[in-house]
Amino acid sequence: MIPIAKPIISDEEIDEVVKVLRSGFIAQGPRVAEFEENFAEYVGVKHAVASSSGTTALHLALLAADIGPGDEVITTPFSFAATGNSILYVGAKPVFVDIDKETYNIDPERIEEAITENTKAIMPVHLYGQPADMDPINKTANNHGLIVIEDAAQAHGATYNGEKTGSLGDMGCFSFYPTKNMTTSEGGMITTNSAEMAEKARVLRAHGESERYTHVVLGYNFRMTDIAAAIGIIQLKKLDKFNEKRIENAKYLTEKIDELNGIKSPYVASNVKHVFHQYTVRIEESNRDNLMEFLKEKGIGTGIHYPKPIYQQKIYQELGFKGFCPEAESASSEVLSLPVHPSLEKSELEEIVSVLTEFSKKF
């Protein structure tokens, strides 16, 4: 079986975890601080705040931006549910704006019409590892005094006009879930140049403590452990190598898929570095599920990212959301992610192409 994702954990990560375990200091401590410093330097920002997951990073970022009940946050419906859920967690309302049909990222041209007097922030998602079109997004935000929070959970090391994701807005939020371009097993990170927002996030992630047993606000337990940070420190050193392998694998797949009928390879904007957290092709709706089943029969893992827009999820329907984003709905019925992870062997890439070629003859 060729899996859709596969984390790469070596003896180097294992050895660092053992060191932490033997140190007796396994909760948030010096390794978390070291990881934060390294990650901030990598992204090119002044501050990084580690958290227990990508979802808690989004939650903390919204809280650090003072977003709460009555506020609206403009975002994309074509993402993992955590994007919208994090907005609900703080009592705010996600306002879903349709996507660009080529990049699958939020369409900047549609944002302006969604702004109301209650809008406080824009949360673009760098989907699949391709940065959203940030210049027009930031321009709109600046014109209306809005905060920009990047959901960069899938875009570690990606760049837009030469600048890394996580440095393109007021705050960026990353996930280190095992399937991501780098992992800490579970974990997240907020990046920002704002000392005020970083400090708010630090206080909120640790029970609202300004110092030990001094609770100044209602906080949470969203801390990262030194065990996770030890993994992250090593993974960060390997991230660029991991990404280059993903890009190389994606290039090979695209060259071969572009010769086939009925399967559309991913679009990559000219001013970005796409790091291919997912390699997502597009197939006519009537054939997508057939191809998925065909690949499964041949031992090739796939994924649908994502099978429905967030506002069509049951909980959102029950909450009364009635979004209409035709491009997102169309994409949901036609996208299929193929293996692109850096563990893939050349023979496995060739096998994927061979099976796709066999199926394309059926179109």
C-alpha positions as CSV (number, residue, x, y, z in Angstrom):
1,M,0.0,0.0,0.0
2,I,1.3,3.5,-0.9
3,P,0.0,5.7,1.9
4,I,-1.4,9.2,1.3
5,A,0.9,10.5,4.1
6,K,3.8,9.2,6.1
7,P,5.7,11.1,8.8
8,I,9.5,10.7,8.7
9,I,10.9,10.1,12.2
10,S,14.6,9.1,12.5
11,D,16.8,8.1,15.3
12,E,17.8,11.8,15.7
13,E,14.3,12.7,16.8
14,I,14.0,9.6,19.0
15,D,17.3,10.4,20.7
16,E,16.2,14.0,21.5
17,V,13.0,12.7,23.0
18,V,14.9,10.3,25.2
19,K,17.1,13.1,26.4
20,V,14.0,15.1,27.4
21,L,12.5,12.0,29.2
22,R,15.7,11.4,31.1
23,S,16.0,15.1,32.1
24,G,12.8,14.9,34.2
25,F,11.5,18.1,32.6
26,I,8.9,16.9,30.1
27,A,6.2,19.7,30.3
28,Q,6.6,23.1,28.7
29,G,10.2,24.2,29.4
30,P,13.5,25.0,27.8
31,R,13.0,22.9,24.6
32,V,9.8,24.7,23.9
33,A,11.5,28.0,24.2
34,E,14.3,26.8,21.9
35,F,11.8,25.6,19.3
36,E,9.9,28.9,19.4
37,E,13.1,30.9,18.9
38,N,14.2,28.7,16.0
39,F,10.8,28.8,14.3
40,A,10.5,32.5,14.6
41,E,13.9,32.9,13.0
42,Y,13.0,30.4,10.2
43,V,9.8,32.3,9.4
44,G,11.4,35.7,9.7
45,V,9.4,37.2,12.5
46,K,10.2,38.5,16.0
47,H,8.0,36.1,18.1
48,A,6.7,32.6,18.0
49,V,4.4,31.0,20.6
50,A,4.1,27.2,20.7
51,S,0.7,25.5,21.5
52,S,-0.7,22.1,21.8
53,S,-2.2,21.9,18.3
54,G,-2.8,23.9,15.1
55,T,-6.4,24.4,16.3
56,T,-5.4,25.9,19.6
57,A,-2.9,28.1,17.8
58,L,-5.9,29.6,15.8
59,H,-8.0,29.8,18.9
60,L,-5.2,31.7,20.8
61,A,-4.5,34.0,17.9
62,L,-8.1,35.1,17.7
63,L,-8.2,35.7,21.5
64,A,-4.9,37.6,21.3
65,A,-6.5,39.8,18.6
66,D,-9.4,40.5,21.0
67,I,-12.0,38.9,18.8
68,G,-15.1,37.7,20.5
69,P,-18.9,37.7,20.6
70,G,-20.5,39.9,18.0
71,D,-17.5,40.0,15.8
72,E,-17.2,38.6,12.3
73,V,-14.2,36.9,10.7
74,I,-14.0,36.4,7.0
75,T,-12.5,33.1,5.9
76,T,-12.7,30.3,3.3
77,P,-15.3,27.5,3.5
78,F,-12.9,25.2,1.6
79,S,-10.6,24.1,4.5
80,F,-10.5,21.7,7.4
81,A,-13.2,22.4,10.0
82,A,-10.7,23.8,12.5
83,T,-10.5,27.0,10.5
84,G,-14.2,27.8,11.1
85,N,-14.4,26.1,14.5
86,S,-11.7,28.3,16.0
87,I,-13.8,31.4,15.2
88,L,-16.9,29.8,16.8
89,Y,-14.8,29.0,19.9
90,V,-14.3,32.7,20.7
91,G,-18.0,33.4,20.1
92,A,-17.4,35.2,16.8
93,K,-19.1,34.4,13.5
94,P,-17.2,33.0,10.5
95,V,-18.3,34.6,7.2
96,F,-17.5,32.4,4.3
97,V,-16.2,33.8,1.1
98,D,-15.8,31.7,-2.1
99,I,-12.5,30.5,-3.5
100,D,-10.4,31.0,-6.5
101,K,-11.1,28.0,-8.8
102,E,-7.4,27.6,-9.7
103,T,-5.6,27.9,-6.3
104,Y,-8.6,26.8,-4.1
105,N,-7.6,29.7,-1.8
106,I,-10.0,32.5,-0.8
107,D,-10.7,34.8,-3.7
108,P,-9.5,38.3,-2.7
109,E,-11.9,40.0,-5.0
110,R,-14.9,38.7,-3.1
111,I,-13.7,39.8,0.3
112,E,-14.7,43.5,0.1
113,E,-18.4,42.7,-0.4
114,A,-18.4,40.5,2.7
115,I,-17.2,43.2,5.1
116,T,-19.7,44.7,7.5
117,E,-19.5,46.9,10.5
118,N,-18.9,43.8,12.6
119,T,-16.0,42.5,10.6
120,K,-12.8,42.4,12.7
121,A,-10.4,40.0,10.9
122,I,-9.7,38.1,7.7
123,M,-8.4,34.5,8.1
124,P,-7.0,33.3,4.7
125,V,-5.9,29.6,4.5
126,H,-2.8,28.6,2.5
127,L,-4.4,25.5,1.2
128,Y,-2.4,22.4,0.3
129,G,0.8,24.4,0.8
130,Q,0.1,27.2,-1.7
131,P,0.0,30.7,-0.2
132,A,-3.1,32.7,-0.6
133,D,-2.9,35.9,-2.7
134,M,-1.8,38.1,0.3
135,D,-1.1,41.5,-1.2
136,P,-4.8,42.3,-2.1
137,I,-5.9,40.6,1.1
138,N,-3.6,42.8,3.2
139,K,-4.6,45.9,1.2
140,T,-8.3,45.3,1.9
141,A,-7.5,44.7,5.6
142,N,-5.5,47.9,5.9
143,N,-8.3,49.9,4.2
144,H,-10.8,48.7,6.8
145,G,-8.6,48.4,9.9
146,L,-8.9,44.6,10.0
147,I,-6.5,42.0,11.5
148,V,-5.1,39.3,9.2
149,I,-4.5,35.9,10.7
150,E,-2.9,33.4,8.3
151,D,-4.0,29.8,8.7
152,A,-0.7,28.3,7.6
153,A,-1.3,24.8,8.9
154,Q,-0.4,23.3,5.6
155,A,2.2,25.7,4.4
156,H,5.4,25.4,6.5
157,G,8.2,27.0,4.4
158,A,6.0,28.1,1.6
159,T,6.7,31.6,0.2
160,Y,4.8,34.5,-1.4
161,N,6.8,37.0,-3.3
162,G,9.9,35.6,-1.5
163,E,8.5,36.0,2.0
164,K,7.6,33.0,4.2
165,T,4.0,32.2,5.2
166,G,3.5,33.1,8.8
167,S,5.1,36.5,8.2
168,L,2.5,37.8,5.7
169,G,-0.2,39.0,8.1
170,D,-0.5,40.1,11.7
171,M,-0.3,36.5,12.9
172,G,0.3,33.1,11.4
173,C,-0.8,29.8,12.7
174,F,0.9,26.4,12.0
175,S,0.0,22.8,12.8
176,F,2.5,20.1,13.5
177,Y,0.1,17.1,13.1
178,P,1.8,13.9,11.9
179,T,0.7,14.4,8.3
180,K,2.1,17.9,8.0
181,N,5.3,18.9,6.2
182,M,7.0,18.7,9.6
183,T,5.7,17.3,12.8
184,T,5.9,17.3,16.6
185,S,3.3,14.5,16.8
186,E,0.7,17.1,17.9
187,G,1.4,20.8,18.2
188,G,1.0,24.2,16.8
189,M,2.7,27.6,16.6
190,I,1.7,31.3,16.3
191,T,4.1,33.6,14.6
192,T,3.9,37.4,14.8
193,N,5.9,40.6,14.9
194,S,3.6,42.0,17.6
195,A,5.1,41.7,21.1
196,E,1.7,42.5,22.5
197,M,-0.2,39.7,20.7
198,A,2.6,37.2,21.5
199,E,2.5,38.0,25.2
200,K,-1.3,37.7,25.2
201,A,-1.1,34.3,23.5
202,R,1.6,33.2,26.0
203,V,-0.6,34.2,29.0
204,L,-3.7,32.6,27.6
205,R,-2.1,29.3,26.7
206,A,-1.1,28.8,30.4
207,H,-4.3,29.3,32.5
208,G,-4.1,33.0,32.2
209,E,-1.0,33.2,34.4
210,S,1.2,36.3,34.3
211,E,3.5,34.5,36.7
212,R,3.2,31.3,38.7
213,Y,-0.2,31.0,40.4
214,T,-1.1,34.6,39.4
215,H,-4.1,34.4,37.1
216,V,-4.9,37.7,35.4
217,V,-7.3,36.5,32.7
218,L,-9.4,33.4,32.0
219,G,-6.9,31.2,30.2
220,Y,-6.5,27.7,28.9
221,N,-4.1,24.7,29.0
222,F,-2.9,25.0,25.4
223,R,0.8,24.4,26.2
224,M,3.2,22.3,24.1
225,T,5.4,19.8,25.9
226,D,9.2,19.7,25.7
227,I,8.8,16.2,24.3
228,A,7.0,17.6,21.3
229,A,9.3,20.5,21.0
230,A,12.4,18.2,20.9
231,I,10.9,16.5,17.9
232,G,10.1,19.9,16.3
233,I,13.6,21.2,16.7
234,I,15.0,18.4,14.6
235,Q,12.2,18.4,12.1
236,L,12.6,22.1,11.5
237,K,16.2,21.5,10.5
238,K,14.9,19.0,7.9
239,L,11.9,21.0,6.7
240,D,13.5,22.5,3.6
241,K,14.8,19.1,2.5
242,F,11.4,17.6,3.1
243,N,9.8,20.4,1.0
244,E,12.2,20.1,-1.8
245,K,11.4,16.4,-2.1
246,R,7.7,17.1,-2.1
247,I,8.2,19.7,-4.9
248,E,10.3,17.3,-6.9
249,N,7.6,14.5,-6.5
250,A,4.9,17.0,-7.5
251,K,6.9,18.1,-10.6
252,Y,7.2,14.5,-11.7
253,L,3.5,13.8,-11.2
254,T,2.5,16.9,-13.0
255,E,4.6,16.2,-16.0
256,K,3.0,12.8,-16.4
257,I,-0.5,13.8,-15.5
258,D,-0.5,16.6,-18.0
259,E,-0.2,14.0,-20.7
260,L,-3.4,12.2,-19.6
261,N,-7.0,12.9,-20.4
262,G,-9.6,13.8,-17.7
263,I,-7.2,14.6,-14.8
264,K,-6.2,18.1,-14.1
265,S,-2.9,18.7,-12.3
266,P,-2.5,21.4,-9.6
267,Y,-2.1,25.0,-10.6
268,V,0.8,26.9,-9.1
269,A,0.9,30.7,-9.0
270,S,4.0,32.2,-10.5
271,N,4.9,34.3,-7.4
272,V,4.8,31.5,-4.8
273,K,6.7,28.5,-3.6
274,H,4.1,25.8,-3.2
275,V,5.3,23.1,-0.7
276,F,2.7,20.5,-1.6
277,H,1.3,19.4,1.7
278,Q,-1.2,17.8,-0.6
279,Y,-0.9,17.1,-4.3
280,T,-4.5,17.6,-5.3
281,V,-5.8,16.8,-8.8
282,R,-9.2,17.6,-10.2
283,I,-11.5,15.1,-12.0
284,E,-15.0,15.5,-13.3
285,E,-17.5,14.8,-10.6
286,S,-18.9,11.7,-12.2
287,N,-15.4,10.1,-12.3
288,R,-13.8,11.3,-9.0
289,D,-15.1,8.6,-6.8
290,N,-14.5,6.0,-9.5
291,L,-10.8,7.0,-9.7
292,M,-10.6,7.0,-5.9
293,E,-11.9,3.4,-5.7
294,F,-9.7,2.3,-8.6
295,L,-6.6,3.6,-6.9
296,K,-7.6,1.9,-3.6
297,E,-8.0,-1.4,-5.4
298,K,-4.4,-0.9,-6.8
299,G,-3.1,-0.2,-3.3
300,I,-2.7,3.6,-3.6
301,G,-4.0,5.8,-0.8
302,T,-5.9,9.0,-1.6
303,G,-7.9,11.6,0.3
304,I,-10.6,14.1,-0.4
305,H,-9.6,17.5,0.9
306,Y,-12.4,18.5,1.5
307,P,-15.7,16.6,0.7
308,K,-17.9,19.6,1.6
309,P,-17.6,23.3,2.4
310,I,-17.5,24.0,6.1
311,Y,-20.9,25.6,6.1
312,Q,-22.4,22.4,4.8
313,Q,-21.2,20.4,7.8
314,K,-24.0,19.2,10.1
315,I,-23.0,21.4,13.1
316,Y,-22.9,24.5,10.9
317,Q,-26.3,23.7,9.4
318,E,-27.7,23.3,12.9
319,L,-26.3,26.7,13.8
320,G,-28.1,28.2,10.8
321,F,-25.3,28.8,8.4
322,K,-26.6,29.1,4.8
323,G,-23.5,29.9,2.8
324,F,-23.4,29.7,-1.0
325,C,-19.9,29.4,-2.5
326,P,-20.3,27.7,-5.9
327,E,-16.6,27.4,-6.6
328,A,-16.0,25.7,-3.2
329,E,-19.0,23.4,-3.7
330,S,-17.8,22.4,-7.2
331,A,-14.2,21.7,-6.0
332,S,-15.5,19.6,-3.1
333,S,-17.1,17.2,-5.6
334,E,-14.1,17.0,-7.9
335,V,-10.8,17.2,-6.0
336,L,-8.7,14.2,-5.1
337,S,-5.3,14.2,-3.2
338,L,-2.6,11.7,-4.3
339,P,0.6,10.7,-2.4
340,V,3.4,13.3,-2.7
341,H,5.2,12.9,0.7
342,P,9.0,12.8,0.8
343,S,9.1,9.1,1.7
344,L,7.9,8.1,-1.8
345,E,10.4,6.0,-3.9
346,K,10.7,6.6,-7.6
347,S,9.1,3.2,-8.2
348,E,6.1,4.2,-6.2
349,L,5.7,7.4,-8.2
350,E,5.9,5.4,-11.4
351,E,3.3,3.0,-10.1
352,I,1.0,5.9,-9.3
353,V,1.4,7.3,-12.8
354,S,0.9,3.8,-14.3
355,V,-2.4,3.4,-12.5
356,L,-3.6,6.9,-13.4
357,T,-2.7,6.2,-17.0
358,E,-4.7,3.0,-17.0
359,F,-7.7,4.8,-15.5
360,S,-7.4,7.7,-17.9
361,K,-8.0,5.4,-20.8
362,K,-11.5,4.8,-19.4
363,F,-12.5,8.5,-19.8
